Amino acid sequence: MGINVNRVRLVIVDLDNTLYDWLTYFGPAMRGLCTRLAELSGCPTEVLYQEFRDVFSRHGSVEYSFALQELPSLNKLHPNLSRSEIVNRYRGAIDIYQSRRRKYLQLYEGVAEGLQELRSLGITVFALSDAQRFHVVNRLKQLRIADLLDGICCVADHEHDPDEVKEIRRFAAERYEAKLERELILPEGLRKPDRRVLDWLLEQLDMNPTEALYVGDSLIKDIPMAKAAGVYDCWAIYGTHYSIVDMATLVRVTNWPPAAVAAAIDATPDGVGIRPSHIAYSFADVVNLVTTPEAEWAPRIGPPSMPRTQIPLFELAS
């Protein structure tokens, strides 16, 4: 069966836990960082986890790149060291984080092949993420899929001192970049699950909602957004499987209250009143959907009837 090009011209994919398993790398990397920091500094790991949580909360992301040099315990231990000197003193802990990221960050099965097939069919494939640009580019480069995407839409990097960055980096700036066909930075304050995120992206790409498919793992964030924007929604249920240990690590450093964490972890269509139009049990299911004639697609299910204010609108990973 051939693709109905009149239906699908654009596939928008979430990144974390949709193309690759974000939590499987973040959990071990964060544990390794805190354990080694405790060994090098003498600070209790419990204190370090809490301080990371406070810093991440202040900056609105568990991937804030300059968190280590803002930990109160380290600054109290080394009142005369600059931020970059603190980083260099604890480089061994950072190295563990980065080595575990390289080891455990992996694509889900069939993603690379699936992206190649979609591109070969002339379909535009764009990635959409609430993560900062540096982390998005870094992961795409490590996974070697930057050239399999037509572009990315993400969040601007945290503000930083260019001189500090130069002092703490061990390689030239080019080492941290990847070649991308197109980059779009979301306007300030515009974040998922606001439907205007997709409205804005579709406008930038000169596409109509009825020509697009959106794929994401978050039942309470990705799917309602796609429905509200009139885009056919596909729930990547394969991205909702996680290690209890890794989730516990994330919970230790995120600022979300326990009830909110439980709501996100245990989200089911019946529990949150959100019905995906299509469910993908692997990335191959996404490709199969796109390459199936429109007449055989399940009917699109509209936005939830419940008011948007009643839908949990948070994401643990960002």
C-alpha positions as CSV (number, residue, x, y, z in Angstrom):
1,M,0.0,0.0,0.0
2,G,1.4,3.4,-0.9
3,I,1.3,6.6,1.1
4,N,-1.6,9.1,0.6
5,V,0.6,12.2,0.1
6,N,-2.5,14.3,0.2
7,R,-2.9,13.4,3.9
8,V,0.5,13.4,5.4
9,R,3.2,15.9,4.4
10,L,4.6,16.4,7.8
11,V,5.5,14.2,10.8
12,I,6.3,16.1,14.0
13,V,8.1,13.9,16.6
14,D,8.7,14.6,20.2
15,L,12.3,13.7,21.2
16,D,12.8,12.5,24.8
17,N,11.1,9.1,25.3
18,T,9.8,9.1,21.7
19,L,12.9,8.7,19.6
20,Y,15.2,7.7,22.4
21,D,15.0,6.6,26.0
22,W,15.8,9.8,28.0
23,L,15.2,8.4,31.5
24,T,17.4,5.3,31.0
25,Y,20.4,7.5,30.6
26,F,19.5,10.3,33.0
27,G,18.9,8.1,36.0
28,P,22.3,6.3,35.9
29,A,24.1,9.5,34.9
30,M,22.6,11.5,37.8
31,R,23.3,8.8,40.3
32,G,26.9,8.5,39.2
33,L,27.4,12.3,39.4
34,C,26.0,12.6,42.9
35,T,27.9,9.5,44.2
36,R,31.2,10.7,42.8
37,L,30.6,14.3,44.0
38,A,30.0,12.9,47.5
39,E,33.2,11.0,47.4
40,L,35.3,13.9,46.2
41,S,33.7,16.6,48.4
42,G,32.7,14.7,51.6
43,C,29.1,16.1,51.2
44,P,26.3,13.6,51.9
45,T,24.6,12.4,48.8
46,E,21.2,13.3,50.3
47,V,22.3,16.9,50.6
48,L,23.6,17.0,47.1
49,Y,20.4,15.6,45.6
50,Q,18.3,18.2,47.5
51,E,20.6,21.0,46.4
52,F,20.4,19.8,42.7
53,R,16.7,19.8,43.1
54,D,16.7,23.4,44.4
55,V,18.9,24.6,41.5
56,F,16.9,22.7,38.9
57,S,13.7,24.1,40.3
58,R,15.1,27.7,40.2
59,H,16.0,27.3,36.5
60,G,13.0,25.2,35.5
61,S,14.9,22.2,34.1
62,V,16.7,19.1,35.4
63,E,19.2,19.6,32.6
64,Y,20.4,23.0,33.7
65,S,24.1,22.9,32.5
66,F,25.6,25.0,35.2
67,A,24.0,23.4,38.2
68,L,27.2,21.9,39.8
69,Q,28.8,25.3,40.2
70,E,25.7,26.7,42.0
71,L,25.5,24.0,44.6
72,P,25.7,25.7,48.1
73,S,27.7,22.9,49.7
74,L,30.5,23.2,47.1
75,N,30.6,27.0,47.3
76,K,30.8,26.8,51.1
77,L,33.7,24.3,50.8
78,H,35.5,26.5,48.3
79,P,34.7,30.2,48.9
80,N,37.7,31.4,47.0
81,L,37.2,29.3,43.9
82,S,35.5,30.7,40.8
83,R,32.7,28.9,39.1
84,S,34.9,27.4,36.4
85,E,37.5,26.4,39.1
86,I,34.8,24.5,41.0
87,V,33.9,22.7,37.8
88,N,37.5,21.7,37.1
89,R,38.0,20.5,40.7
90,Y,35.1,18.1,40.3
91,R,35.7,17.2,36.7
92,G,35.9,13.5,37.7
93,A,32.2,13.5,38.7
94,I,31.2,15.3,35.5
95,D,33.1,12.8,33.5
96,I,31.1,10.0,35.1
97,Y,27.8,11.7,34.1
98,Q,29.0,12.2,30.5
99,S,30.3,8.7,30.1
100,R,27.1,7.2,31.4
101,R,25.1,9.4,29.0
102,R,27.2,8.1,26.1
103,K,26.7,4.5,27.3
104,Y,23.0,4.5,28.0
105,L,21.5,7.0,25.6
106,Q,20.1,4.9,22.8
107,L,17.5,5.1,20.1
108,Y,14.4,3.0,20.4
109,E,14.4,0.0,18.0
110,G,13.6,1.0,14.4
111,V,13.9,4.7,14.8
112,A,16.8,5.3,12.5
113,E,15.4,3.1,9.8
114,G,11.9,4.6,10.3
115,L,13.1,8.2,9.9
116,Q,15.0,7.2,6.8
117,E,11.9,5.6,5.3
118,L,9.8,8.7,6.0
119,R,12.3,11.0,4.5
120,S,12.7,8.7,1.4
121,L,8.9,9.2,0.9
122,G,9.3,12.9,0.7
123,I,7.7,13.6,4.1
124,T,9.0,16.4,6.2
125,V,10.1,15.2,9.6
126,F,10.5,17.8,12.3
127,A,11.4,17.3,15.9
128,L,9.7,19.3,18.7
129,S,11.1,19.5,22.2
130,D,10.8,21.6,25.4
131,A,14.5,20.9,26.0
132,Q,17.1,23.6,25.5
133,R,18.9,23.7,22.1
134,F,22.3,22.6,23.5
135,H,20.9,19.4,24.9
136,V,18.8,18.7,21.8
137,V,21.7,19.1,19.4
138,N,24.1,17.2,21.7
139,R,21.8,14.1,21.8
140,L,21.0,14.2,18.1
141,K,24.7,14.3,17.4
142,Q,25.6,11.5,19.7
143,L,22.8,9.3,18.2
144,R,23.8,10.3,14.7
145,I,20.3,11.2,13.5
146,A,20.6,14.9,13.0
147,D,20.8,14.4,9.2
148,L,17.6,12.2,9.3
149,L,15.5,15.2,10.4
150,D,14.4,18.2,8.4
151,G,14.9,20.4,11.4
152,I,14.2,20.9,15.1
153,C,12.0,23.2,17.1
154,C,13.2,23.7,20.7
155,V,13.8,26.1,23.6
156,A,16.6,28.7,23.7
157,D,19.6,27.8,25.9
158,H,19.9,29.2,29.4
159,E,21.7,32.5,29.5
160,H,25.4,32.0,30.3
161,D,28.7,33.8,30.4
162,P,30.6,33.0,27.2
163,D,33.9,33.3,29.0
164,E,32.8,30.8,31.6
165,V,31.8,28.3,28.9
166,K,35.2,28.7,27.2
167,E,37.0,28.0,30.5
168,I,35.1,24.8,31.4
169,R,35.0,23.3,27.9
170,R,37.8,21.0,27.0
171,F,37.2,21.0,23.3
172,A,36.6,23.5,20.5
173,A,33.0,24.8,20.1
174,E,32.6,22.8,16.9
175,R,32.9,19.6,18.9
176,Y,29.5,20.4,20.6
177,E,27.6,21.2,17.4
178,A,25.7,19.2,14.8
179,K,24.7,20.1,11.3
180,L,21.0,20.6,11.1
181,E,19.0,21.7,8.1
182,R,16.7,24.1,10.0
183,E,16.4,25.3,13.6
184,L,13.4,27.1,15.1
185,I,13.5,28.5,18.7
186,L,10.1,28.7,20.4
187,P,9.0,32.2,21.4
188,E,9.6,32.9,25.1
189,G,6.8,31.5,27.3
190,L,5.4,29.3,24.5
191,R,5.7,25.7,25.7
192,K,3.9,22.4,25.4
193,P,1.0,21.6,26.0
194,D,-0.2,24.9,24.7
195,R,-1.8,24.3,21.3
196,R,-0.2,27.5,20.1
197,V,3.1,25.7,20.0
198,L,1.9,23.6,17.1
199,D,0.0,26.5,15.6
200,W,3.3,28.5,15.5
201,L,5.3,25.6,14.2
202,L,2.9,24.8,11.4
203,E,2.9,28.4,10.4
204,Q,6.7,28.5,10.2
205,L,6.6,25.4,8.1
206,D,3.7,26.6,5.9
207,M,1.7,23.4,6.7
208,N,-2.0,22.8,7.5
209,P,-3.0,20.8,10.6
210,T,-4.7,18.2,8.4
211,E,-1.5,17.5,6.6
212,A,0.4,16.7,9.8
213,L,0.9,13.8,12.3
214,Y,2.2,14.4,15.8
215,V,3.9,11.6,17.7
216,G,4.7,11.9,21.4
217,D,4.9,9.8,24.6
218,S,3.2,12.1,27.1
219,L,-0.5,11.3,27.3
220,I,-1.2,14.5,29.4
221,K,1.0,16.8,27.5
222,D,1.6,15.8,23.8
223,I,-1.8,14.3,23.0
224,P,-4.1,17.1,24.2
225,M,-1.9,19.6,22.4
226,A,-2.1,17.8,19.1
227,K,-5.9,17.3,19.4
228,A,-6.5,21.0,20.2
229,A,-4.4,22.1,17.2
230,G,-6.3,19.8,14.9
231,V,-3.3,17.6,14.2
232,Y,-3.7,13.8,14.0
233,D,-2.3,12.5,17.3
234,C,-0.3,9.3,17.9
235,W,0.6,8.2,21.4
236,A,4.1,6.6,21.6
237,I,3.1,4.2,24.4
238,Y,6.5,2.4,24.0
239,G,8.1,5.5,25.5
240,T,6.2,5.2,28.7
241,H,8.0,2.2,30.0
242,Y,10.7,3.0,32.6
243,S,12.9,1.6,35.3
244,I,11.5,2.2,38.8
245,V,15.1,3.0,40.0
246,D,15.6,5.6,37.2
247,M,12.2,7.2,37.9
248,A,13.0,7.4,41.6
249,T,16.2,9.2,40.7
250,L,14.3,11.7,38.6
251,V,11.8,12.2,41.4
252,R,14.6,13.1,43.8
253,V,15.7,16.0,41.7
254,T,12.5,17.3,40.2
255,N,10.5,20.0,42.1
256,W,7.1,18.4,41.3
257,P,5.0,17.4,44.4
258,P,4.4,13.7,45.0
259,A,0.8,13.8,43.8
260,A,1.7,15.4,40.5
261,V,4.5,12.9,40.0
262,A,2.1,10.0,40.6
263,A,-0.4,11.5,38.2
264,A,2.1,11.6,35.4
265,I,3.6,8.2,36.0
266,D,0.3,6.4,36.3
267,A,-1.5,8.3,33.5
268,T,-3.9,6.1,31.5
269,P,-6.5,7.1,28.9
270,D,-9.3,6.2,31.3
271,G,-7.6,7.9,34.2
272,V,-7.1,11.3,32.6
273,G,-10.0,11.2,30.1
274,I,-7.7,11.5,27.1
275,R,-8.2,9.1,24.2
276,P,-5.3,8.9,21.6
277,S,-6.5,8.7,18.0
278,H,-3.7,6.1,17.4
279,I,-1.4,4.2,19.7
280,A,2.1,3.2,18.5
281,Y,3.7,0.2,20.3
282,S,7.0,0.8,18.4
283,F,8.3,3.4,16.0
284,A,7.6,0.9,13.2
285,D,3.9,1.4,14.1
286,V,4.3,5.1,13.3
287,V,5.8,4.4,9.9
288,N,3.1,1.9,9.2
289,L,0.4,4.4,10.0
290,V,1.9,7.0,7.7
291,T,2.2,4.6,4.9
292,T,-1.4,3.3,5.2
293,P,-4.0,5.0,3.1
294,E,-6.1,7.6,4.9
295,A,-9.3,5.6,4.5
296,E,-7.9,2.9,6.8
297,W,-6.9,5.3,9.6
298,A,-8.9,5.2,12.8
299,P,-11.1,8.3,13.1
300,R,-9.5,11.2,14.7
301,I,-10.6,11.7,18.3
302,G,-11.1,15.3,19.2
303,P,-9.9,17.2,22.3
304,P,-10.9,16.0,25.8
305,S,-14.3,17.3,26.9
306,M,-12.9,18.3,30.3
307,P,-11.7,21.9,30.7
308,R,-8.0,22.3,29.9
309,T,-7.4,23.7,33.4
310,Q,-8.3,20.3,34.8
311,I,-5.7,18.5,32.8
312,P,-2.2,18.1,34.5
313,L,0.0,20.2,32.3
314,F,3.5,19.4,33.5
315,E,6.4,17.2,32.4
316,L,9.0,15.7,34.7
317,A,11.9,15.8,32.3
318,S,11.9,19.5,31.5
